[in-house]
Amino acid sequence: MTTYGTITGRLDGACVLHGTLEARGQLTGTLTLPNLTPPVHPTYGGPYEVTPHFYEQQLQTKSKLMTDDVTVEIIPAHEVTNPAGGLTVTIG
């Protein structure tokens, strides 16, 4: 392998190589950079299963990465027969 020169330059924050490369020979290889920056968004750490209530609930998911689907459970309800021959439904 013949060396014709060097590549000079710098890597900026976007991992772009700036510099010059002469058109003699062939450039091969791998560029590996360590991940020096934390994720752009933190991971959501709250519940992924929610049971509806009669008041507003808010999952703090804005600008966060989620690792799973959110499941909204059914509204808890119970049916029992009543003395009039009908059904009494208790919700909640």
The first five atom37 places (N, CA, C, CB, O) and aatype in JSON, in Angstrom:
{
  "aatype": [12, 16, 16, 18, 7, 16, 9, 16, 7, 1, 10, 3, 7, 0, 4, 19, 10, 8, 7, 16, 10, 6, 0, 1, 7, 5, 10, 16, 7, 16, 10, 16, 10, 14, 2, 10, 16, 14, 14, 19, 8, 14, 16, 18, 7, 7, 14, 18, 6, 19, 16, 14, 8, 13, 18, 6, 5, 5, 10, 5, 16, 11, 15, 11, 10, 12, 16, 3, 3, 19, 16, 19, 6, 9, 9, 14, 0, 8, 6, 19, 16, 2, 14, 0, 7, 7, 10, 16, 19, 16, 9, 7],
  "atom_mask": [
    [1, 1, 1, 1, 1],
    [1, 1, 1, 1, 1],
    [1, 1, 1, 1, 1],
    [1, 1, 1, 1, 1],
    [1, 1, 1, 0, 1],
    [1, 1, 1, 1, 1],
    [1, 1, 1, 1, 1],
    [1, 1, 1, 1, 1],
    [1, 1, 1, 0, 1],
    [1, 1, 1, 1, 1],
    [1, 1, 1, 1, 1],
    [1, 1, 1, 1, 1],
    [1, 1, 1, 0, 1],
    [1, 1, 1, 1, 1],
    [1, 1, 1, 1, 1],
    [1, 1, 1, 1, 1],
    [1, 1, 1, 1, 1],
    [1, 1, 1, 1, 1],
    [1, 1, 1, 0, 1],
    [1, 1, 1, 1, 1],
    [1, 1, 1, 1, 1],
    [1, 1, 1, 1, 1],
    [1, 1, 1, 1, 1],
    [1, 1, 1, 1, 1],
    [1, 1, 1, 0, 1],
    [1, 1, 1, 1, 1],
    [1, 1, 1, 1, 1],
    [1, 1, 1, 1, 1],
    [1, 1, 1, 0, 1],
    [1, 1, 1, 1, 1],
    [1, 1, 1, 1, 1],
    [1, 1, 1, 1, 1],
    [1, 1, 1, 1, 1],
    [1, 1, 1, 1, 1],
    [1, 1, 1, 1, 1],
    [1, 1, 1, 1, 1],
    [1, 1, 1, 1, 1],
    [1, 1, 1, 1, 1],
    [1, 1, 1, 1, 1],
    [1, 1, 1, 1, 1],
    [1, 1, 1, 1, 1],
    [1, 1, 1, 1, 1],
    [1, 1, 1, 1, 1],
    [1, 1, 1, 1, 1],
    [1, 1, 1, 0, 1],
    [1, 1, 1, 0, 1],
    [1, 1, 1, 1, 1],
    [1, 1, 1, 1, 1],
    [1, 1, 1, 1, 1],
    [1, 1, 1, 1, 1],
    [1, 1, 1, 1, 1],
    [1, 1, 1, 1, 1],
    [1, 1, 1, 1, 1],
    [1, 1, 1, 1, 1],
    [1, 1, 1, 1, 1],
    [1, 1, 1, 1, 1],
    [1, 1, 1, 1, 1],
    [1, 1, 1, 1, 1],
    [1, 1, 1, 1, 1],
    [1, 1, 1, 1, 1],
    [1, 1, 1, 1, 1],
    [1, 1, 1, 1, 1],
    [1, 1, 1, 1, 1],
    [1, 1, 1, 1, 1],
    [1, 1, 1, 1, 1],
    [1, 1, 1, 1, 1],
    [1, 1, 1, 1, 1],
    [1, 1, 1, 1, 1],
    [1, 1, 1, 1, 1],
    [1, 1, 1, 1, 1],
    [1, 1, 1, 1, 1],
    [1, 1, 1, 1, 1],
    [1, 1, 1, 1, 1],
    [1, 1, 1, 1, 1],
    [1, 1, 1, 1, 1],
    [1, 1, 1, 1, 1],
    [1, 1, 1, 1, 1],
    [1, 1, 1, 1, 1],
    [1, 1, 1, 1, 1],
    [1, 1, 1, 1, 1],
    [1, 1, 1, 1, 1],
    [1, 1, 1, 1, 1],
    [1, 1, 1, 1, 1],
    [1, 1, 1, 1, 1],
    [1, 1, 1, 0, 1],
    [1, 1, 1, 0, 1],
    [1, 1, 1, 1, 1],
    [1, 1, 1, 1, 1],
    [1, 1, 1, 1, 1],
    [1, 1, 1, 1, 1],
    [1, 1, 1, 1, 1],
    [1, 1, 1, 0, 1]
  ],
  "atom_positions": [
    [[0.86, -1.18, 0.0], [0.0, 0.0, 0.0], [0.89, 1.23, 0.0], [-0.97, 0.01, 1.22], [1.84, 1.32, 0.78]],
    [[0.59, 2.15, -0.86], [1.35, 3.38, -0.97], [0.58, 4.49, -0.29], [1.64, 3.73, -2.46], [-0.62, 4.64, -0.49]],
    [[1.26, 5.26, 0.52], [0.64, 6.4, 1.17], [0.93, 7.65, 0.37], [1.14, 6.56, 2.62], [2.08, 7.96, 0.08]],
    [[-0.14, 8.37, 0.0], [0.0, 9.57, -0.8], [-0.17, 10.85, 0.01], [-0.99, 9.55, -1.92], [0.06, 11.93, -0.52]],
    [[-0.55, 10.75, 1.24], [-0.77, 11.95, 2.02], [-1.64, 11.6, 3.23], [0.0, 0.0, 0.0], [-1.79, 10.43, 3.58]],
    [[-2.18, 12.58, 3.82], [-3.0, 12.37, 5.0], [-4.34, 13.09, 4.85], [-2.28, 12.84, 6.27], [-4.48, 14.01, 4.04]],
    [[-5.28, 12.66, 5.62], [-6.56, 13.36, 5.71], [-6.47, 14.24, 6.95], [-7.79, 12.36, 5.78], [-6.14, 13.76, 8.03]],
    [[-6.76, 15.49, 6.78], [-6.76, 16.38, 7.92], [-8.13, 17.0, 8.05], [-5.66, 17.47, 7.78], [-8.83, 17.2, 7.06]],
    [[-8.5, 17.31, 9.25], [-9.79, 17.94, 9.47], [-10.22, 17.78, 10.91], [0.0, 0.0, 0.0], [-9.41, 17.53, 11.8]],
    [[-11.52, 17.94, 11.11], [-12.06, 17.84, 12.46], [-13.47, 17.26, 12.38], [-12.06, 19.23, 13.18], [-14.12, 17.33, 11.34]],
    [[-13.93, 16.69, 13.47], [-15.31, 16.21, 13.59], [-16.08, 17.2, 14.42], [-15.37, 14.78, 14.21], [-15.66, 17.55, 15.53]],
    [[-17.22, 17.67, 13.9], [-18.02, 18.59, 14.69], [-19.08, 17.81, 15.46], [-18.69, 19.66, 13.78], [-19.1, 16.58, 15.41]],
    [[-19.96, 18.5, 16.18], [-20.98, 17.86, 17.01], [-21.96, 17.01, 16.24], [0.0, 0.0, 0.0], [-22.57, 16.12, 16.83]],
    [[-22.13, 17.26, 14.95], [-23.07, 16.48, 14.13], [-22.37, 15.27, 13.52], [-23.68, 17.36, 13.03], [-22.97, 14.58, 12.69]],
    [[-21.13, 15.0, 13.9], [-20.35, 13.87, 13.4], [-20.11, 13.96, 11.9], [-21.04, 12.56, 13.73], [-20.21, 12.96, 11.19]],
    [[-19.81, 15.16, 11.42], [-19.47, 15.37, 10.02], [-17.97, 15.62, 9.95], [-20.29, 16.58, 9.4], [-17.42, 16.43, 10.71]],
    [[-17.32, 14.93, 9.04], [-15.88, 15.1, 8.89], [-15.63, 16.26, 7.94], [-15.21, 13.8, 8.37], [-16.06, 16.24, 6.79]],
    [[-14.92, 17.27, 8.43], [-14.54, 18.41, 7.62], [-13.06, 18.28, 7.32], [-14.87, 19.77, 8.34], [-12.28, 17.93, 8.21]],
    [[-12.67, 18.56, 6.12], [-11.26, 18.48, 5.78], [-11.07, 18.33, 4.3], [0.0, 0.0, 0.0], [-11.95, 18.68, 3.51]],
    [[-9.91, 17.81, 3.91], [-9.6, 17.64, 2.49], [-9.12, 16.22, 2.25], [-8.55, 18.67, 2.01], [-8.52, 15.59, 3.12]],
    [[-9.39, 15.73, 1.04], [-8.93, 14.41, 0.62], [-8.49, 14.52, -0.82], [-10.05, 13.31, 0.79], [-9.25, 14.97, -1.67]],
    [[-7.25, 14.12, -1.09], [-6.76, 14.19, -2.45], [-7.28, 12.99, -3.24], [-5.22, 14.24, -2.49], [-7.51, 11.93, -2.66]],
    [[-7.47, 13.16, -4.55], [-8.06, 12.14, -5.4], [-7.03, 11.14, -5.91], [-8.77, 12.79, -6.57], [-7.14, 10.68, -7.05]],
    [[-6.04, 10.79, -5.12], [-5.06, 9.77, -5.5], [-5.23, 8.59, -4.55], [-3.59, 10.33, -5.45], [-5.37, 8.78, -3.34]],
    [[-5.22, 7.42, -5.07], [-5.33, 6.24, -4.23], [-6.77, 5.93, -3.88], [0.0, 0.0, 0.0], [-7.7, 6.37, -4.56]],
    [[-6.95, 5.17, -2.81], [-8.28, 4.73, -2.41], [-8.4, 4.86, -0.89], [-8.53, 3.26, -2.86], [-7.46, 4.57, -0.16]],
    [[-9.56, 5.32, -0.44], [-9.82, 5.47, 0.99], [-10.75, 4.36, 1.42], [-10.42, 6.88, 1.32], [-11.85, 4.23, 0.88]],
    [[-10.34, 3.55, 2.38], [-11.18, 2.49, 2.93], [-11.05, 2.49, 4.44], [-10.78, 1.1, 2.34], [-10.07, 3.01, 4.98]],
    [[-12.04, 1.93, 5.1], [-11.96, 1.82, 6.55], [-13.28, 2.14, 7.2], [0.0, 0.0, 0.0], [-14.3, 2.29, 6.54]],
    [[-13.24, 2.23, 8.5], [-14.44, 2.48, 9.3], [-14.16, 3.62, 10.26], [-14.88, 1.21, 10.06], [-13.1, 3.69, 10.87]],
    [[-15.12, 4.51, 10.37], [-15.03, 5.6, 11.34], [-15.98, 5.27, 12.48], [-15.36, 6.99, 10.69], [-17.18, 5.13, 12.26]],
    [[-15.46, 5.16, 13.66], [-16.28, 4.85, 14.83], [-16.14, 5.98, 15.83], [-15.86, 3.5, 15.46], [-15.04, 6.39, 16.19]],
    [[-17.29, 6.48, 16.29], [-17.29, 7.56, 17.27], [-18.03, 7.1, 18.52], [-17.93, 8.84, 16.69], [-19.08, 6.47, 18.41]],
    [[-17.51, 7.39, 19.68], [-18.25, 7.06, 20.91], [-19.48, 7.96, 21.02], [-17.34, 7.21, 22.17], [-19.48, 9.09, 20.53]],
    [[-20.5, 7.44, 21.66], [-21.71, 8.24, 21.9], [-21.43, 9.13, 23.11], [-22.98, 7.33, 22.13], [-21.53, 8.69, 24.25]],
    [[-21.08, 10.37, 22.84], [-20.69, 11.27, 23.92], [-21.84, 12.13, 24.43], [-19.58, 12.16, 23.46], [-21.68, 12.85, 25.42]],
    [[-22.98, 12.06, 23.76], [-24.1, 12.89, 24.17], [-25.23, 12.01, 24.7], [-24.6, 13.76, 23.0], [-25.45, 10.92, 24.18]],
    [[-25.94, 12.47, 25.72], [-27.07, 11.69, 26.23], [-28.2, 11.71, 25.2], [-27.57, 12.25, 27.59], [-28.17, 12.53, 24.28]],
    [[-29.19, 10.83, 25.34], [-30.31, 10.85, 24.41], [-30.95, 12.24, 24.37], [-31.35, 9.8, 24.79], [-30.93, 12.96, 25.36]],
    [[-31.51, 12.59, 23.23], [-32.14, 13.89, 23.07], [-33.31, 14.02, 24.04], [-32.61, 14.1, 21.62], [-33.54, 15.1, 24.59]],
    [[-34.06, 12.94, 24.24], [-35.2, 12.95, 25.15], [-35.03, 11.84, 26.19], [-36.53, 12.77, 24.37], [-34.58, 10.75, 25.86]],
    [[-35.39, 12.11, 27.44], [-35.31, 11.07, 28.46], [-36.41, 10.02, 28.23], [-35.44, 11.68, 29.88], [-37.39, 10.28, 27.55]],
    [[-36.21, 8.86, 28.8], [-37.2, 7.78, 28.7], [-38.31, 7.99, 29.72], [-36.53, 6.41, 28.9], [-38.05, 8.33, 30.87]],
    [[-39.54, 7.78, 29.28], [-40.7, 7.89, 30.16], [-40.63, 6.8, 31.22], [-42.03, 7.78, 29.36], [-40.42, 5.63, 30.89]],
    [[-40.8, 7.16, 32.48], [-40.7, 6.2, 33.58], [-41.99, 5.98, 34.33], [0.0, 0.0, 0.0], [-42.0, 5.33, 35.38]],
    [[-43.1, 6.51, 33.82], [-44.38, 6.38, 34.51], [-45.12, 5.11, 34.14], [0.0, 0.0, 0.0], [-44.56, 4.23, 33.49]],
    [[-46.38, 5.01, 34.54], [-47.16, 3.81, 34.27], [-47.53, 3.69, 32.78], [-48.43, 3.81, 35.11], [-47.7, 4.69, 32.09]],
    [[-47.63, 2.47, 32.32], [-48.06, 2.19, 30.96], [-49.46, 1.59, 30.94], [-47.06, 1.24, 30.27], [-50.02, 1.35, 29.87]],
    [[-50.04, 1.35, 32.11], [-51.42, 0.86, 32.22], [-52.19, 1.86, 33.06], [-51.47, -0.58, 32.85], [-51.77, 2.23, 34.16]],
    [[-53.34, 2.3, 32.53], [-54.12, 3.34, 33.19], [-55.57, 2.88, 33.29], [-54.02, 4.69, 32.42], [-56.14, 2.38, 32.32]],
    [[-56.17, 3.05, 34.47], [-57.59, 2.79, 34.65], [-58.32, 4.13, 34.67], [-57.86, 1.98, 35.97], [-57.94, 5.01, 35.44]],
    [[-59.35, 4.31, 33.83], [-60.07, 5.58, 33.81], [-60.71, 5.9, 35.16], [-61.15, 5.55, 32.72], [-61.1, 5.01, 35.91]],
    [[-60.8, 7.19, 35.46], [-61.46, 7.67, 36.68], [-62.44, 8.77, 36.29], [-60.41, 8.19, 37.72], [-62.55, 9.1, 35.11]],
    [[-63.13, 9.33, 37.25], [-64.07, 10.42, 37.0], [-63.38, 11.77, 37.08], [-65.22, 10.37, 37.99], [-64.04, 12.81, 37.08]],
    [[-62.08, 11.76, 37.15], [-61.3, 12.99, 37.14], [-60.19, 12.84, 36.1], [-60.7, 13.29, 38.56], [-59.84, 11.73, 35.71]],
    [[-59.67, 13.95, 35.66], [-58.64, 13.95, 34.63], [-57.34, 13.34, 35.15], [-58.39, 15.37, 34.14], [-56.94, 13.57, 36.29]],
    [[-56.71, 12.58, 34.29], [-55.4, 12.03, 34.59], [-54.46, 12.45, 33.46], [-55.45, 10.46, 34.74], [-54.88, 12.56, 32.31]],
    [[-53.23, 12.67, 33.79], [-52.27, 13.06, 32.76], [-51.0, 12.25, 32.95], [-51.97, 14.58, 32.81], [-50.42, 12.23, 34.04]],
    [[-50.58, 11.57, 31.89], [-49.3, 10.86, 31.91], [-48.24, 11.84, 31.44], [-49.34, 9.56, 31.01], [-48.39, 12.46, 30.39]],
    [[-47.18, 11.97, 32.18], [-46.12, 12.93, 31.87], [-45.21, 12.38, 30.77], [-45.28, 13.27, 33.14], [-44.08, 11.96, 31.03]],
    [[-45.72, 12.38, 29.52], [-44.99, 11.79, 28.4], [-44.42, 12.81, 27.43], [-45.89, 10.86, 27.67], [-43.72, 12.44, 26.49]],
    [[-44.7, 14.09, 27.63], [-44.24, 15.11, 26.68], [-42.72, 15.08, 26.54], [-44.71, 16.51, 27.13], [-41.99, 15.12, 27.53]],
    [[-42.26, 15.02, 25.31], [-40.83, 15.04, 24.97], [-40.06, 13.89, 25.59], [-40.21, 16.35, 25.42], [-38.87, 14.03, 25.9]],
    [[-40.71, 12.73, 25.78], [-40.04, 11.57, 26.34], [-40.18, 10.38, 25.4], [-40.61, 11.23, 27.74], [-41.18, 10.24, 24.7]],
    [[-39.18, 9.53, 25.41], [-39.22, 8.3, 24.63], [-39.99, 7.26, 25.41], [-37.8, 7.8, 24.29], [-39.82, 7.13, 26.62]],
    [[-40.84, 6.51, 24.72], [-41.63, 5.48, 25.38], [-41.17, 4.11, 24.9], [-43.15, 5.67, 25.12], [-40.88, 3.93, 23.72]],
    [[-41.11, 3.15, 25.82], [-40.59, 1.82, 25.5], [-41.69, 0.81, 25.24], [-39.73, 1.34, 26.61], [-41.39, -0.33, 24.88]],
    [[-42.95, 1.19, 25.4], [-44.05, 0.25, 25.22], [-45.32, 1.01, 24.87], [-44.26, -0.6, 26.5], [-45.34, 2.24, 24.9]],
    [[-46.38, 0.28, 24.53], [-47.68, 0.89, 24.28], [-48.36, 1.21, 25.6], [-48.57, -0.05, 23.43], [-48.1, 0.56, 26.61]],
    [[-49.22, 2.23, 25.61], [-50.02, 2.55, 26.78], [-51.34, 1.79, 26.65], [-50.27, 4.11, 26.91], [-51.97, 1.81, 25.59]],
    [[-51.74, 1.12, 27.72], [-53.0, 0.4, 27.75], [-53.96, 1.13, 28.67], [-52.8, -1.07, 28.22], [-53.66, 1.36, 29.84]],
    [[-55.14, 1.51, 28.14], [-56.19, 2.12, 28.95], [-57.17, 1.01, 29.28], [-56.9, 3.34, 28.19], [-57.83, 0.47, 28.39]],
    [[-57.26, 0.68, 30.55], [-58.12, -0.41, 31.0], [-59.59, -0.04, 30.83], [-57.82, -0.75, 32.47], [-59.92, 1.13, 30.61]],
    [[-60.46, -1.03, 30.93], [-61.89, -0.77, 30.87], [-62.33, -0.07, 32.15], [-62.7, -2.08, 30.65], [-61.68, -0.2, 33.19]],
    [[-63.43, 0.66, 32.07], [-63.97, 1.3, 33.26], [-64.54, 0.2, 34.15], [-65.07, 2.37, 32.9], [-65.38, -0.58, 33.69]],
    [[-64.11, 0.12, 35.41], [-64.63, -0.93, 36.29], [-66.14, -0.79, 36.48], [-63.91, -0.88, 37.66], [-66.63, 0.29, 36.82]],
    [[-66.88, -1.86, 36.27], [-68.33, -1.85, 36.45], [-68.78, -3.23, 36.93], [-69.06, -1.47, 35.12], [-68.21, -4.25, 36.54]],
    [[-69.81, -3.23, 37.79], [-70.35, -4.49, 38.33], [-71.87, -4.46, 38.15], [-69.96, -4.67, 39.85], [-72.51, -3.44, 38.41]],
    [[-72.43, -5.59, 37.71], [-73.88, -5.7, 37.56], [-74.4, -6.71, 38.58], [-74.26, -6.13, 36.11], [-73.81, -7.77, 38.77]],
    [[-75.5, -6.38, 39.23], [-76.19, -7.31, 40.14], [-77.7, -7.17, 39.92], [-75.81, -7.04, 41.65], [-78.19, -6.1, 39.56]],
    [[-78.41, -8.25, 40.13], [-79.87, -8.16, 40.01], [-80.42, -7.42, 41.22], [-80.52, -9.58, 39.89], [-79.83, -7.45, 42.3]],
    [[-81.56, -6.75, 41.02], [-82.18, -6.02, 42.12], [-83.57, -6.59, 42.39], [-82.25, -4.49, 41.81], [-84.09, -7.35, 41.57]],
    [[-84.19, -6.22, 43.52], [-85.5, -6.79, 43.9], [-86.6, -6.51, 42.88], [-85.93, -6.23, 45.24], [-87.59, -7.23, 42.85]],
    [[-86.45, -5.48, 42.04], [-87.48, -5.16, 41.05], [-87.33, -6.01, 39.79], [-87.43, -3.68, 40.69], [-88.1, -5.85, 38.85]],
    [[-86.33, -6.91, 39.77], [-86.14, -7.77, 38.62], [-85.2, -7.18, 37.56], [0.0, 0.0, 0.0], [-85.01, -7.78, 36.5]],
    [[-84.66, -6.07, 37.83], [-83.75, -5.45, 36.87], [-82.3, -5.62, 37.29], [0.0, 0.0, 0.0], [-81.97, -6.46, 38.13]],
    [[-81.46, -4.83, 36.7], [-80.04, -4.86, 37.03], [-79.63, -3.52, 37.65], [-79.19, -5.16, 35.77], [-80.08, -2.45, 37.22]],
    [[-78.78, -3.61, 38.64], [-78.16, -2.43, 39.2], [-76.7, -2.46, 38.77], [-78.31, -2.37, 40.78], [-76.0, -3.44, 38.98]],
    [[-76.28, -1.38, 38.17], [-74.9, -1.28, 37.68], [-74.15, -0.31, 38.57], [-74.86, -0.83, 36.2], [-74.57, 0.83, 38.77]],
    [[-73.04, -0.77, 39.08], [-72.15, 0.09, 39.87], [-70.91, 0.34, 39.02], [-71.78, -0.56, 41.26], [-70.21, -0.59, 38.62]],
    [[-70.65, 1.62, 38.75], [-69.48, 1.99, 37.95], [-68.44, 2.58, 38.87], [-69.85, 3.0, 36.82], [-68.71, 3.47, 39.68]],
    [[-67.24, 2.07, 38.72], [-66.12, 2.59, 39.5], [-65.71, 1.68, 40.61], [0.0, 0.0, 0.0], [-64.78, 1.99, 41.35]]
  ]
}
